[in-house]
Amino acid sequence: MKKFSLYEQCIMLPFNNEIFKHCSDFSCGNSDLDEFFHNEAELYSDELMGKTYCWITDEKPYQIVALFTLANDSIKTVNLNNKVRNRLNRTINNNKRGRSYPAVLIGRLGINKCFQNQNIGSQLLQFIKEWFRHSDNKTGCRFIVVDAYNNGRTTKFYELNNFRYLYENEQEEGEQYKIPITETILTRLMYCDLKL
């Protein structure tokens, strides 16, 4: 069986609700993500809070294969403990070390249930990385960051795609964000250095 390819079998478009009218139903199997893509993504775009893109099959019946939302962000080193700050700074030229590093946030990412387990998520992350490394990129962006759902499957997916935890463990992250130790951390902040 031939591996599904986003580049060869799909086109990428800026997302709007009109696309849902021309494509078969989309669900990634996560109610929070489905709710966002169906009801909030266009509003986020209208408010300039995030831009959602979609990959759609290039043959009928058109299907949304993947959706993802990007927003500007940064990693502020002044908010990091010394150990984390030093780990980040080691990869940056001494003359360019600062209090904040430009980043893009993957706010949401969903793969259609019909296309899951076909390496599409990894293809999508590779596309995003190359998009922000490309010389036509309109802005500086050293890191990609994501607040990954704190479950083994999701965090492992990002780890396999060269993302690292910003904080080494949940306790350290909880302390940074003043989350009581009795509460579960629902997401973990992860990053990918585009120069590595």
NUDOPA-958292 format. One record per residue: residue number from 1; residue in one letter; y, x, z of N, C-alpha, C, O in turn. Coordinates in steps of 0.05 Angstrom, whole numbers, plus 32768, in hexadecimal, padded with zeros to 4 digits. Atoms other than C-alpha are relative to their C-alpha. Layout:
BEGIN
   i aa n.c2 n.c1 n.c3 ca.c2 ca.c1 ca.c3 c.c2 c.c1 c.c3 o.c2 o.c1 o.c3
 NUM  a    Y    X    Z     Y     X     Z    Y    X    Z    Y    X    Z
...
***
This chain:
BEGIN
   i aa n.c2 n.c1 n.c3 ca.c2 ca.c1 ca.c3 c.c2 c.c1 c.c3 o.c2 o.c1 o.c3
   1  m 7FE8 8011 8000  8000  8000  8000 8019 8011 8000 801B 8024 8010
   2  k 7FE8 7FF0 8002  8044  801C  7FEC 8012 7FFA 8017 8016 7FE3 8020
   3  k 7FEE 8003 7FEA  8074  8029  8024 801A 7FF2 7FF7 8025 7FF8 7FE2
   4  f 7FE7 800F 8006  80B0  7FF9  8026 8017 8013 8002 801A 8023 8015
   5  s 7FE9 7FEE 8000  80F0  801D  8014 801A 7FF0 7FFF 801E 7FE0 7FEC
   6  l 7FE6 800E 8001  8135  8003  8026 8010 8008 7FE7 801C 7FF7 7FDA
   7  y 7FF1 7FF6 8017  8153  802F  7FEF 7FF7 7FF5 7FE5 8007 7FF1 7FD3
   8  e 800B 8008 801A  8125  8018  7FB8 7FFC 7FE2 7FFD 7FFA 7FD8 7FE7
   9  q 8007 801D 8002  8118  7FCF  7FC9 8016 7FEE 800C 8012 7FD5 800D
  10  c 7FEB 8010 7FF3  8159  7FB8  7FEA 801C 800A 7FF6 801F 801F 7FEB
  11  i 7FE4 7FF9 8002  81A4  7FB8  7FE4 800D 7FFC 801B 8005 7FEB 802A
  12  m 7FF2 8003 7FE7  81D4  7FC1  801D 801B 7FF3 7FFB 8029 7FFA 7FE8
  13  l 7FE7 800F 8003  820F  7F92  8025 800D 7FFC 801C 7FFF 7FFC 8030
  14  p 7FF3 8009 7FE7  8244  7F83  805A 7FF6 7FE4 8005 7FF4 7FD3 7FF3
  15  f 800C 801A 7FF8  8228  7F47  8080 8016 7FEB 8004 802B 7FF1 800F
  16  n 7FF0 8018 7FF8  8247  7F02  8084 7FEC 7FE8 8000 7FD6 7FEA 7FF6
  17  n 8012 8017 7FFD  822A  7EBD  8093 7FF8 7FF4 7FE5 7FE3 7FE6 7FE3
  18  e 8007 8009 801B  822A  7EAD  8048 7FE5 800C 7FF7 7FD6 7FFF 7FE9
  19  i 8019 7FF3 8008  81F0  7EDE  8040 7FE8 7FF0 800B 7FD4 7FEE 7FFD
  20  f 8016 8010 7FF5  81C4  7EB3  806E 7FFA 7FE8 7FEE 7FE3 7FE0 7FEC
  21  k 8005 8017 8012  81CD  7E79  803C 7FEF 8007 7FE8 7FE2 7FF6 7FDD
  22  h 800E 7FF7 8018  81AF  7EA2  8003 7FE6 800F 8006 7FD8 8017 7FF3
  23  c 8018 7FF1 7FF8  8177  7EC3  802A 7FEE 7FEE 8011 7FF7 7FDC 801E
  24  s 8012 800F 7FEF  8139  7EA9  804C 8007 8007 801D 8015 801A 8023
  25  d 7FF9 7FFD 7FE4  813C  7EA3  8098 7FFB 801C 800A 7FE8 8029 8002
  26  f 8002 7FE6 7FF4  8147  7EE2  80C0 7FFA 7FFD 801E 8007 7FEE 802C
  27  s 8005 7FFD 7FE3  8128  7EF1  8104 7FF4 801B 8004 7FE2 8024 7FF5
  28  c 800D 7FE6 7FF9  8119  7F34  8123 7FEE 7FFD 8017 7FE2 8011 8020
  29  g 8012 8005 7FEA  80F2  7F14  815B 800D 8005 801C 8000 8002 8030
  30  n 7FF2 7FFC 7FE7  8127  7F23  8190 8016 7FEB 8001 8028 7FEB 7FF0
  31  s 7FED 8017 8000  814E  7EE4  81A4 801D 8009 8003 802F 7FFD 7FF8
  32  d 7FE5 7FF6 7FFC  818B  7F0C  81BB 800C 800B 7FE5 8023 8005 7FDE
  33  l 7FF7 7FF6 801A  8190  7F31  8178 8003 7FEA 7FEB 8017 7FEA 7FDD
  34  d 7FFE 8016 8013  8181  7EF3  814F 8019 7FF0 8005 8027 7FE8 7FF2
  35  e 7FE9 8010 7FF9  81B7  7ECD  8174 801A 800E 7FF7 802C 8002 7FEB
  36  f 7FE8 7FF0 8008  81EA  7F05  8167 8003 7FFE 7FE1 8019 7FF7 7FD8
  37  f 7FFD 7FFF 801D  81DB  7F0B  811C 8006 7FE4 7FF4 8015 7FE2 7FE1
  38  h 7FFB 801B 800A  81DA  7EBF  8111 801B 7FF4 8008 8026 7FE5 7FF9
  39  n 7FE8 800E 7FF6  8216  7EAC  813B 8018 8010 8008 802E 8006 800B
  40  e 7FEA 7FF0 7FF6  8241  7EE7  814F 8009 8017 7FEE 801F 8020 7FF0
  41  a 7FFA 7FE8 8010  823F  7F1F  811B 8019 7FFC 7FF0 802A 800E 7FEE
  42  e 7FE8 8004 8011  8273  7F00  80ED 8019 7FFF 8011 802E 8009 8009
  43  l 7FE9 8000 7FEE  82A2  7EF3  8128 8008 801C 8009 801F 8023 800A
  44  y 7FFA 7FE4 7FF9  829B  7F3C  813F 800F 800D 7FE9 8022 801D 7FEE
  45  s 7FF3 7FF4 8017  82AE  7F50  80F8 801D 7FF6 7FFD 802F 8006 7FF9
  46  d 7FE6 800C 8002  82E9  7F20  80F6 8014 800C 8014 802B 800F 800F
  47  e 7FEF 7FF5 7FEA  8303  7F3C  8138 8002 801F 7FFF 800E 802B 8011
  48  l 8000 7FE3 8003  82F9  7F84  811F 7FF3 800F 8017 7FFB 8025 801F
  49  m 800E 7FF4 7FEA  82C9  7F92  8158 7FE6 800E 7FF8 7FDC 801F 8007
  50  g 8018 7FF4 800A  828D  7FA5  812E 7FFB 7FF6 7FE4 8003 7FE0 7FDD
  51  k 8005 8007 801C  8276  7FA4  80E6 7FE2 7FFF 7FFC 7FD4 8013 8002
  52  t 801D 8004 8005  8231  7F89  80D4 7FFA 8004 7FE3 8008 7FFA 7FD1
  53  y 800A 7FFC 801B  820B  7F9F  8097 7FE3 7FF6 7FFE 7FD5 7FF4 8012
  54  c 801C 8009 8003  81CA  7F85  807A 7FF4 800D 7FE7 8001 8014 7FD4
  55  w 8011 7FF7 8017  8193  7F9E  804C 7FF1 7FE7 7FF7 7FE3 7FDB 8007
  56  i 800C 8018 800C  817A  7F67  801E 7FEE 8008 7FE9 7FF5 801A 7FDA
  57  t 8012 7FFA 8016  813F  7F68  7FEF 800F 7FFB 7FE6 801F 7FE9 7FE4
  58  d 7FF1 8003 8019  8157  7F71  7FA8 7FF3 7FED 7FEC 7FFC 7FEB 7FD5
  59  e 800D 8014 8011  8127  7F3D  7F8B 7FFD 7FE6 800F 7FFA 7FE6 8028
  60  k 8004 801A 7FF3  8120  7EF3  7F98 7FE3 7FFD 8008 7FD1 8009 7FFC
  61  p 7FED 800D 7FEE  8111  7ED4  7FC7 800D 8015 8012 8000 8025 801E
  62  y 7FF1 7FEC 7FF1  8148  7EFC  7FE9 7FF9 7FFD 801E 7FF9 7FE7 8029
  63  q 8005 7FFF 7FE3  8138  7F11  8030 8011 8015 800D 8015 802B 8002
  64  i 7FF2 7FEC 7FF0  8161  7F34  8064 7FEB 8011 800D 7FDB 8007 801D
  65  v 8014 7FEE 7FF5  8137  7F71  8076 800A 800B 801A 7FFA 800D 802E
  66  a 7FF5 7FF3 7FE8  8165  7F90  80AA 801E 7FF9 8002 802C 7FF7 7FEE
  67  l 7FE4 8003 7FFA  81A8  7F84  80CB 8008 8014 8015 7FF8 801B 8027
  68  f 7FF7 7FEE 7FEB  81D2  7FB5  80F3 801E 7FFE 8002 802C 7FF9 7FEE
  69  t 7FE3 8002 7FFA  8217  7FB5  8113 8009 801B 800A 7FFD 8027 801C
  70  l 7FF4 7FE7 7FF8  8243  7FF2  811A 801C 7FFC 800B 802A 7FE9 8003
  71  a 7FE5 8001 7FF5  8282  7FFE  8143 8008 801C 8008 7FF7 802D 800D
  72  n 7FF7 7FE6 7FF7  82AD  8039  8155 7FFC 8003 801E 7FFD 7FEF 802D
  73  d 8005 7FFA 7FE4  829E  805A  8197 8007 801D 8005 8011 802B 7FF3
  74  s 7FFD 7FE4 7FFA  82A2  809D  81B9 7FEF 8006 8019 7FE7 7FF4 8028
  75  i 800D 7FF6 7FE7  827F  80C6  81EE 8016 800E 800F 8020 8023 8006
  76  k 7FEB 7FF4 7FF0  82B2  80D5  8224 7FF4 8013 8015 7FE7 800A 8027
  77  t 800C 7FEC 7FEE  829F  8115  8247 800B 7FFE 801C 7FFE 8007 802F
  78  v 7FF4 8001 7FE5  82CE  8108  8282 7FF0 7FEC 8011 7FF2 7FEE 8029
  79  n 8010 8013 7FF1  829F  80CF  8296 7FE4 8009 8005 7FD4 7FFB 8012
  80  l 801B 7FF6 7FFD  8261  80FA  8295 7FFE 8013 8018 8012 8021 801E
  81  n 8004 7FEC 7FEC  8244  8123  82CD 7FFE 801C 7FF3 7FFA 801D 7FDA
  82  n 7FFE 7FE5 800B  8246  816F  82C4 7FE7 8007 7FF0 7FEA 8014 7FDB
  83  k 8018 7FF9 800E  81FD  8175  82AF 7FFF 7FF4 7FE3 7FF9 8001 7FD0
  84  v 8000 800E 8019  8204  8141  8277 8016 800C 7FEE 8012 8010 7FD6
  85  r 7FEA 7FF5 8010  8248  815C  8261 7FF9 801B 7FF5 7FFF 8020 7FDD
  86  n 8007 7FE5 800A  822E  81A3  825C 7FEB 7FFE 7FEA 7FED 800E 7FD7
  87  r 8014 8003 8015  81F2  818C  8233 800D 7FF8 7FE5 8006 8003 7FD0
  88  l 7FF2 8009 8019  8220  8169  8201 8011 8017 7FF5 8011 801C 7FDD
  89  n 7FED 7FEB 8009  8253  81A2  81FF 7FF2 8018 7FF4 7FFE 8025 7FE3
  90  r 800F 7FE9 800B  821E  81D6  81EF 7FFE 7FFF 7FE2 7FFD 8014 7FD5
  91  t 8004 8003 801D  8218  81BA  81A9 801B 8000 7FF1 801B 7FFF 7FD8
  92  i 7FE5 8002 800C  8264  81BA  819C 800E 801B 8002 800D 8028 8017
  93  n 7FF1 7FE8 8001  828E  81F5  8187 8014 8001 8018 8021 7FED 801D
  94  n 7FEF 7FFE 7FE8  82B5  820F  81C4 801D 7FF6 7FFA 8029 7FE9 800B
  95  n 7FE4 8008 8007  82F8  8204  81A0 8004 7FE2 7FFC 801A 7FD9 7FFC
  96  k 7FFE 801D 8006  82E8  81BB  8193 7FF6 7FEF 8017 7FF4 7FD6 8014
  97  r 800A 8010 7FE9  82CD  81A6  81D7 8018 7FF0 800B 802E 7FFA 800E
  98  g 7FEB 8011 7FF6  82F4  816C  81F3 7FF7 7FEC 8014 7FE0 7FED 801E
  99  r 8006 8015 7FEC  82F7  8130  8220 7FF2 7FE8 7FF3 7FE8 7FD7 8001
 100  s 800C 8017 800F  82DD  8101  81EA 7FF6 8009 7FE5 8004 8019 7FD8
 101  y 800B 7FF9 801A  82B1  8107  81AD 7FFB 7FE6 7FF0 7FF1 7FD3 7FFB
 102  p 8002 8018 8011  82B2  80D5  8173 7FE2 7FF8 7FFC 7FD1 8009 7FF8
 103  a 801B 800A 8004  8275  80A9  816C 8001 7FE5 7FF2 8016 7FD8 7FF2
 104  v 8003 801B 800A  825D  806B  8148 7FEA 7FF3 8011 7FD6 7FFF 8018
 105  l 8013 800F 7FF0  8239  8036  8170 7FF0 7FEE 7FEF 7FFA 7FDE 7FDF
 106  i 8011 8015 800B  81FD  8011  8156 7FFF 7FEA 8014 7FF0 7FEC 8028
 107  g 7FFE 8016 7FED  820D  7FD0  8178 7FE8 7FEE 8000 7FDF 7FE5 8015
 108  r 8018 8011 8003  81D3  7FA8  815D 7FF0 800B 7FE8 7FFC 8016 7FD5
 109  l 8011 7FF8 8016  8198  7FB9  8130 7FE7 7FEE 8002 7FDA 7FED 8016
 110  g 8017 8011 8001  8162  7F88  811B 7FF1 8002 7FE5 7FFE 8002 7FD0
 111  i 8011 7FFF 8018  8128  7F8C  80EA 7FF2 7FE5 7FFE 7FE6 7FDB 8012
 112  n 800E 8019 8004  810D  7F4B  80CD 7FE3 8002 8008 7FD5 8016 8001
 113  k 801C 7FFF 7FF7  80CA  7F3A  80EC 7FEC 8004 7FE9 7FD8 8011 7FED
 114  c 8012 7FFE 8018  80AB  7F36  80A6 7FFE 801D 7FF6 7FEC 8024 7FE7
 115  f 7FFF 7FE4 800A  80BD  7F80  809B 7FFC 8015 8017 7FFF 802D 8012
 116  q 8003 7FED 7FEA  80AF  7F9F  80DF 7FE7 8010 7FFD 7FD4 8009 7FEF
 117  n 8016 7FED 8000  807F  7FD9  80E9 7FFB 800C 7FE4 7FE5 8012 7FDC
 118  q 8001 7FF4 801B  808F  7FF4  80A3 8013 8018 7FFE 801A 8020 7FE8
 119  n 7FEF 7FE9 7FFF  80BC  802E  80B9 801D 7FF9 7FF7 802C 800C 7FF1
 120  i 7FE5 8007 8009  80FB  8007  80A6 8015 8008 8014 802B 8011 800C
 121  g 7FED 7FF8 7FEC  811E  8014  80E8 8007 801D 7FFE 801F 8024 8000
 122  s 7FFA 7FE3 8003  8117  805F  80DE 800F 8005 7FE7 8021 8016 7FE7
 123  q 7FF1 7FFD 8019  812F  8059  8096 801D 7FF9 8005 802F 8006 7FFB
 124  l 7FE5 800A 7FFB  816B  8032  80AF 8010 8014 8011 8027 801A 800B
 125  l 7FF2 7FEC 7FEF  817D  8065  80E5 8006 8019 7FEF 801B 8025 7FF3
 126  q 7FFB 7FE8 8011  8176  809E  80B2 8017 7FFA 7FED 8028 800B 7FE9
 127  f 7FEA 8008 8011  81A5  8078  8084 801B 8002 800F 802E 800D 8005
 128  i 7FE7 8000 7FF0  81D9  806F  80BB 8009 801D 8006 8020 8024 8004
 129  k 7FFA 7FE4 7FFB  81D5  80B9  80CD 800C 800D 7FE8 8021 801B 7FEA
 130  e 7FF6 7FF3 8019  81DF  80CF  8085 801B 7FF4 7FF8 802C 8002 7FED
 131  w 7FE7 800D 8006  8217  809C  807C 8017 800D 800E 802D 8010 8003
 132  f 7FEB 7FF4 7FF0  823F  80BC  80B3 8002 801F 7FFD 8015 802B 8006
 133  r 7FFF 7FE3 8006  822E  8104  809E 800C 8004 7FE4 8015 801A 7FDE
 134  h 7FF8 7FFD 801B  8243  80F7  8056 801E 8007 7FFE 802E 7FFE 800E
 135  s 7FE4 7FF7 8003  8283  8117  803C 8013 7FE9 7FFA 802B 7FEC 7FFE
 136  d 7FEE 8017 8005  829E  80D2  8027 8005 7FEF 8019 8014 7FDC 8018
 137  n 7FFC 800F 7FE7  829C  80BA  8070 801E 8000 8006 802C 8014 8003
 138  k 7FE3 8003 7FFC  82E2  80A0  8082 8009 8009 801B 8021 800A 8020
 139  t 7FF7 7FF8 7FE5  82E2  80B8  80CA 7FED 8015 800B 7FD6 8018 8002
 140  g 8011 7FED 7FF3  82C8  80EF  80F6 7FED 7FF2 8013 7FF4 7FDE 8020
 141  c 8015 800D 7FEF  8288  80DE  811A 7FEB 8015 8007 7FDC 801D 7FF5
 142  r 8013 7FEB 7FF8  8260  8111  8141 7FE6 7FF4 800A 7FD0 8000 8007
 143  f 8017 800C 7FF3  8230  80E2  8165 7FFC 7FE3 7FF7 800E 7FD5 7FEF
 144  i 8007 801C 8002  820C  80A1  815B 7FF6 7FF8 801C 7FE5 8006 8027
 145  v 8008 8009 7FE6  8203  807A  819C 7FF4 7FE4 7FFE 7FFC 7FD5 7FEC
 146  v 800C 801B 7FFF  81DA  803D  81AE 7FF9 7FFA 801D 7FEF 800B 802B
 147  d 8009 800A 7FE7  81CF  8014  81EC 7FE5 7FF3 7FFA 7FE4 7FDB 7FF4
 148  a 801A 8009 8008  8184  800D  81E0 7FF4 7FEE 8016 7FF7 7FF5 802E
 149  y 800E 8011 7FED  815D  7FD5  8201 7FED 8013 8010 7FDF 8023 8004
 150  n 8010 7FEE 7FEF  813B  7FF7  823C 7FE3 7FF6 8003 7FDA 7FEC 8017
 151  n 801D 8005 8000  80F3  7FEB  8228 7FF3 8016 7FF1 8000 8023 7FDF
 152  g 800D 7FE9 800C  80C0  801E  8212 8000 8000 7FE2 8004 8015 7FD6
 153  r 8001 8001 801E  80BB  8006  81CA 801B 8008 7FF4 801C 8018 7FE1
 154  t 7FE5 7FFB 800C  8106  8008  81BC 8009 801C 8005 8012 802A 7FF3
 155  t 7FF7 7FE5 7FFB  8116  8049  81DF 7FEF 8015 7FF2 7FF9 8029 7FEA
 156  k 8011 7FEE 800F  80DA  806B  81C0 8007 8002 7FE3 8007 8017 7FD7
 157  f 7FF7 8001 801C  80F1  8055  817B 8018 8012 7FFC 8019 8022 7FE9
 158  y 7FE8 7FEF 8003  8135  8076  8186 7FF9 801D 8005 8003 802F 7FF8
 159  e 8008 7FE5 7FFB  8115  80B4  81A4 7FF3 800D 7FE7 7FF8 8023 7FE0
 160  l 800D 7FF6 8018  80E9  80BB  8166 8013 8005 7FE9 800D 8014 7FD6
 161  n 7FEB 7FFC 8014  8129  80B9  813D 8016 8012 8009 802D 800F 8001
 162  n 7FEE 7FEA 7FF6  814A  80F3  8162 8017 7FF7 8011 802C 8004 8012
 163  f 7FEC 8008 7FEC  8172  80CB  8195 7FF6 800A 801B 7FDF 800C 8020
 164  r 8006 7FF7 7FE5  8176  80E6  81DC 800E 7FEE 8014 8022 7FE1 800D
 165  y 7FF2 800F 7FEB  8188  80C4  821D 8019 8010 8008 8018 8028 800B
 166  l 7FE8 7FF2 7FF6  81CF  80D4  8231 7FFC 8008 801D 8003 801E 8025
 167  y 8006 7FFA 7FE4  81B9  80D0  827A 7FE2 8004 8002 7FD3 7FF5 7FF6
 168  e 801D 7FF9 8000  8176  80EF  828B 7FEE 7FEB 800B 7FD7 7FE9 8003
 169  n 8011 8014 7FF4  815D  80B5  82B4 8010 7FE7 8007 8029 7FE7 8006
 170  e 7FF3 801A 7FFA  816C  806D  82C7 8012 8002 8019 8027 7FF5 801A
 171  q 7FF0 7FFD 7FE8  8185  8080  830C 801B 800C 7FFA 8030 8002 8004
 172  e 7FE7 7FF2 8007  81B9  80B0  82F0 8012 7FED 7FF0 802A 7FEC 7FF5
 173  e 7FF1 8013 8010  81CF  807C  82BD 800B 7FE9 8011 8022 7FE1 800E
 174  g 7FF8 8016 7FEE  81D2  8045  82F1 8017 8009 8012 802A 7FFA 8016
 175  e 7FEA 7FF5 7FF0  81FD  8071  831E 801A 8002 7FF1 8030 7FFB 7FFB
 176  q 7FE8 7FFC 8011  822D  8080  82E5 800E 7FE5 7FFB 8027 7FE3 7FFB
 177  y 7FF4 801A 8006  8237  8036  82D6 8001 7FED 8018 8006 7FD5 8016
 178  k 7FFE 800F 7FE7  8235  8020  831F 7FEE 7FE8 8001 7FF6 7FD2 800B
 179  i 8014 8016 8000  81F7  7FF5  8315 7FF0 8004 801A 7FE4 801A 801E
 180  p 8010 7FFD 7FE7  81D6  7FE8  8359 7FE3 8008 7FFA 7FD7 8000 7FE6
 181  i 801B 7FF6 8003  8194  800B  8361 7FEB 7FEA 7FFF 7FD5 7FEE 7FF5
 182  t 8013 8016 7FFF  8172  7FC8  836C 8000 7FF0 7FE6 7FEE 7FE0 7FE1
 183  e 7FFF 800E 801A  8186  7FAF  8326 7FF2 8010 7FEA 7FF3 8029 7FEA
 184  t 800C 7FF3 8017  8160  7FBE  82E7 8015 8007 7FEB 8027 7FF7 7FE5
 185  i 7FEE 7FF8 8016  8184  7FE5  82B1 7FF5 7FF5 7FE6 7FDF 7FFC 7FDE
 186  l 800A 800E 8018  817E  7FBA  8273 8001 8011 7FE7 7FF1 800D 7FD4
 187  t 7FFD 7FEF 8017  8195  7FEF  8241 8003 801D 8009 800C 8023 801F
 188  r 7FFC 7FE3 7FFB  8195  803B  823D 8012 800B 7FEA 800D 8006 7FD2
 189  l 7FEE 7FF4 8013  81CD  8061  821C 7FF3 8019 7FF3 7FEB 802B 8001
 190  m 800D 7FEA 800F  81B0  808F  81E6 8013 8009 7FEB 8024 7FFA 7FE1
 191  y 7FEF 7FF5 8014  81D1  80BC  81B4 7FF1 8013 7FED 7FDB 801D 7FF3
 192  c 800A 7FED 8014  81C3  80E5  8175 8017 8011 7FF7 802C 8007 7FEF
 193  d 7FEB 7FED 8009  81EB  8123  8165 7FFC 8004 7FE2 7FE7 800E 7FD9
 194  l 8002 7FFF 801D  81F9  8121  811A 8000 801C 7FF5 7FFA 8020 7FDD
 195  k 8001 7FE4 8009  81FE  816D  8116 7FE6 800E 8006 7FE2 8024 7FFE
 196  l 801A 7FF3 7FFA  81B8  817A  8130 7FEA 7FF5 7FEE 7FD3 7FFD 7FF0
***
